[in-house]
Amino acid sequence: MKLVRYADSHGSTLGVARDDRVINLSKRWPELRDDMIALIKKWPDLASELPRLIADAAPDAALADVRLLAPIARPGKIFAIGLNYADHVKETGQQVPAHQIWFTKAATSINSPFDPVELPKASEQVDYEAELVVVIGKRCKHVAQERAAEVVFGYCAGNDVSVRDWQLRTSQWVLGKSFDTHAPLGPWIVTADEIGDPHSLGIRCSVNGEPRQSSNTRHLIFSVFDQIAHLSSAMTLEPGDIIFTGTPGGVGLAMKPPQWLKAGDKVRVEIDRIGAIEAVMQRESLS
């Protein structure tokens, strides 16, 4: 099932995308409003009803006539893992990490799947990173790796936009990863039951139609479930928390010379069985 947040002339709401149409869920469950985290928490009660609703309901709008929003507007936590594909490790000249390398992204970096991404005044070294994004579905801690699939609600495509000079000037990457709009994701959440094992998904990124990244999630060094087990050993994970699972080789930083994103560039991230997000780069407003 593809769950969306979208905006139309009546405001923002939750929905289910089916083919090229959308079914409004908030109209049927007003208490949900446009809050995807509320839907995730209520999912055990709704999941059995939704297939019947979708089968019987007339669509409320065409996807082309609505604006898709970030599926989760304000996650409680956004974590991202670094150096998690061998080809990306090699192109950066580093060693395969013995331990998982984690950083956070600010909640204000969340961006809708087709909205512009800002090129900040503070840097000219903005880069792309195509990533599979995991959405946590249950409050959990100390999750065993072999049971980690049970706490996954679903998956999105994401772009861990990175301001490289800010990222690499210190050992802590948080600021360089947390500029406004630098965590676009979507275009929807595909529920985990539709994906099954997430470790066989093709992942691609292009800039202005030029292929830059092309890999498969089977090449993750630390699997999705390894990541959940590791993070949940340190902290409680909660419904709606977001995990960026790593990027493959092909980033602009590694090109010779480095190829930074410019105003007007169009970056597309696509993942098999999930879909694509796409953003045009634009200069941050001087106001």
C-alpha positions in Angstrom: 0.0 0.0 0.0 1.3 3.5 -0.9 0.4 6.0 1.9 0.7 9.7 1.1 0.4 13.1 2.6 -0.9 15.6 0.0 -2.3 19.1 -0.4 -5.2 20.2 -2.6 -7.5 23.2 -2.6 -9.0 22.0 0.8 -5.7 21.8 2.6 -3.4 18.9 3.5 -4.5 15.4 4.2 -3.6 11.7 4.3 -4.4 9.3 1.5 -3.7 6.1 -0.3 -2.2 6.3 -3.8 -3.7 3.7 -6.2 -2.5 3.8 -9.8 -2.8 7.5 -10.8 -5.5 8.4 -8.3 -5.6 9.1 -4.6 -8.2 8.1 -1.9 -8.6 10.5 0.9 -8.2 8.8 4.3 -8.6 11.8 6.5 -12.1 12.3 5.1 -12.9 8.8 6.4 -11.0 9.1 9.7 -11.1 12.8 10.5 -9.2 12.3 13.8 -6.1 11.5 11.7 -6.0 14.9 10.0 -2.8 15.0 8.0 -0.7 13.3 10.7 1.1 10.2 9.3 2.6 9.4 12.7 -1.0 9.2 14.1 -1.9 6.8 11.2 1.2 4.7 12.0 0.2 4.4 15.6 -3.3 3.5 14.7 -2.3 1.1 12.0 -3.0 -2.1 13.9 -6.6 -1.0 14.1 -6.9 0.2 10.5 -4.9 -2.2 8.5 -7.6 -4.8 8.3 -10.2 -2.2 7.2 -8.1 -0.5 4.5 -8.0 -3.2 1.8 -11.8 -3.3 1.8 -12.0 0.5 1.8 -9.6 0.8 -1.1 -11.4 -1.8 -3.1 -14.8 -0.2 -2.7 -13.9 3.5 -2.6 -14.1 5.9 -5.5 -10.9 7.9 -5.8 -11.1 11.5 -4.5 -8.5 13.1 -6.8 -6.0 12.5 -9.6 -2.4 12.3 -8.3 -1.5 14.9 -11.0 -3.9 17.4 -9.4 -2.5 17.3 -5.9 0.9 18.3 -4.4 2.6 15.4 -2.7 4.1 16.3 0.7 6.8 14.7 2.8 5.1 11.6 4.1 6.1 12.5 7.6 6.2 16.2 8.3 8.2 16.2 11.5 9.8 13.0 12.5 10.9 12.6 16.1 14.3 11.3 15.0 16.1 11.3 11.7 19.2 9.0 11.7 21.5 8.4 8.7 24.4 5.9 8.4 27.6 6.8 6.7 29.9 4.7 4.5 27.5 1.8 4.0 28.2 0.7 0.4 31.7 -0.6 -0.5 31.9 1.4 -3.7 31.1 4.6 -1.8 33.7 3.8 0.8 36.3 3.1 -2.0 35.6 6.4 -3.9 36.1 8.4 -0.7 39.5 6.7 0.0 38.4 5.3 3.3 38.4 1.9 4.9 35.3 -0.3 5.3 34.1 0.7 8.8 34.2 -2.0 11.5 31.3 -0.3 13.3 28.3 1.6 12.1 28.8 5.3 11.6 25.8 7.4 12.5 24.8 11.0 12.4 21.5 12.9 12.7 19.7 15.3 10.4 17.6 18.1 11.8 13.8 17.8 11.5 13.8 21.0 9.6 15.7 19.4 6.8 12.6 17.3 5.8 11.4 18.3 2.4 8.5 17.2 0.1 9.4 14.8 -2.7 9.1 17.2 -5.6 9.7 20.6 -3.9 12.9 22.6 -4.7 16.0 22.0 -2.6 17.9 25.0 -1.4 21.5 25.7 -2.3 22.5 27.6 0.9 24.3 31.0 1.0 26.9 29.4 3.3 28.4 27.0 0.7 29.0 26.1 -2.9 29.6 22.4 -2.2 26.2 20.8 -2.2 26.0 17.1 -3.1 23.4 14.4 -3.6 23.1 10.9 -2.0 20.4 8.5 -3.1 19.2 6.4 -0.2 16.6 3.9 0.9 14.7 5.3 3.8 13.1 3.2 6.6 10.1 4.4 8.6 9.8 2.8 12.0 6.3 1.5 12.9 6.5 0.5 16.6 8.0 1.8 19.8 10.9 -0.5 20.4 14.2 -1.0 22.1 16.9 -3.8 22.1 15.5 -5.3 18.9 17.2 -8.4 17.8 18.5 -8.4 14.2 16.3 -11.4 13.3 13.2 -9.6 14.6 13.9 -6.1 13.2 11.6 -6.5 10.2 8.7 -6.6 12.7 9.2 -2.9 13.7 9.4 -1.5 10.1 6.3 0.3 8.9 7.5 1.0 5.4 10.0 2.5 3.0 10.6 5.7 1.0 13.1 7.0 -1.5 15.3 9.8 0.0 18.1 12.1 -0.8 20.6 12.8 2.0 21.6 16.1 0.5 25.1 17.0 1.9 27.0 20.3 2.2 30.5 18.8 1.9 32.7 21.6 3.2 30.5 21.9 6.4 30.3 18.1 6.7 34.1 17.5 6.4 35.5 20.4 8.3 34.9 18.5 11.6 34.6 14.9 12.7 30.9 15.5 13.4 28.8 15.5 10.3 25.5 16.8 11.7 25.6 20.5 10.5 26.7 19.5 7.0 23.8 17.2 6.8 21.1 19.3 8.4 20.6 22.4 6.2 17.0 23.3 5.5 15.3 21.2 2.8 18.2 18.7 2.7 16.2 15.6 3.5 13.6 15.2 0.7 11.8 11.9 0.9 8.7 10.1 -0.6 6.9 10.1 -2.9 4.9 8.0 -0.4 5.5 5.3 2.2 5.3 1.8 0.7 4.2 -0.4 3.5 6.6 -3.1 4.5 4.3 -6.0 3.6 4.5 -4.9 -0.1 8.3 -4.8 -0.1 9.2 -7.9 1.9 13.0 -8.2 2.1 14.3 -4.7 1.4 17.7 -6.0 0.3 17.1 -6.5 -3.4 16.0 -3.1 -4.6 17.7 -1.2 -7.4 18.6 2.3 -6.4 19.6 5.1 -8.9 20.3 8.8 -9.0 20.6 11.1 -12.0 21.4 14.8 -12.4 19.8 16.5 -15.3 19.1 13.1 -16.8 22.8 12.0 -16.5 23.1 8.7 -14.5 25.3 9.3 -11.4 24.5 6.4 -9.0 23.3 2.9 -9.8 23.4 0.1 -7.3 21.2 -2.3 -5.3 20.4 -2.5 -1.7 21.9 -6.0 -1.6 25.2 -4.2 -1.4 24.6 -2.6 1.9 27.5 -3.3 4.3 25.2 -3.1 7.3 21.7 -4.4 6.4 18.5 -2.5 7.3 18.0 -5.0 10.1 21.5 -4.6 11.4 21.0 -0.9 11.5 17.7 -1.2 13.5 19.3 -3.6 16.0 22.3 -1.3 16.5 20.3 1.9 16.9 17.7 0.3 19.2 20.5 -0.9 21.5 21.2 2.8 22.3 17.8 4.4 22.3 14.1 3.8 22.0 12.8 4.0 18.4 9.3 5.4 18.0 6.6 5.3 15.3 7.5 7.7 12.5 11.3 7.8 13.2 13.3 7.9 10.0 16.5 6.0 9.0 18.5 6.9 5.9 20.3 3.6 5.2 23.4 4.8 3.2 24.3 5.8 -0.3 26.2 3.9 -3.1 29.1 5.2 -5.1 28.8 8.0 -7.7 28.5 11.1 -5.5 29.7 14.4 -6.9 32.4 14.7 -4.2 34.2 11.7 -5.7 34.2 13.0 -9.3 37.4 14.6 -10.7 37.0 17.4 -10.3 34.1 17.3 -7.9 30.8 18.2 -9.4 28.7 20.3 -7.1 25.0 21.0 -7.6 24.1 24.3 -9.3 21.0 26.3 -9.4 18.6 24.7 -11.9 20.0 21.2 -11.7 17.4 18.5 -11.4 18.2 15.6 -9.1 16.1 12.4 -9.4 16.3 9.5 -7.0 14.5 6.3 -7.9 14.2 3.0 -6.1 12.6 -0.2 -7.5 9.1 -0.9 -6.2 9.0 2.4 -4.3 9.1 5.1 -6.9 11.0 8.4 -7.5 11.5 11.8 -6.0 12.8 14.7 -8.0 13.9 18.2 -7.0 15.2 21.3 -8.8 18.1 23.1 -7.0 17.4 26.7 -6.2 19.4 29.4 -4.5 18.4 30.1 -0.9 16.4 33.4 -0.7 18.4 36.3 0.5 15.6 37.6 2.7 
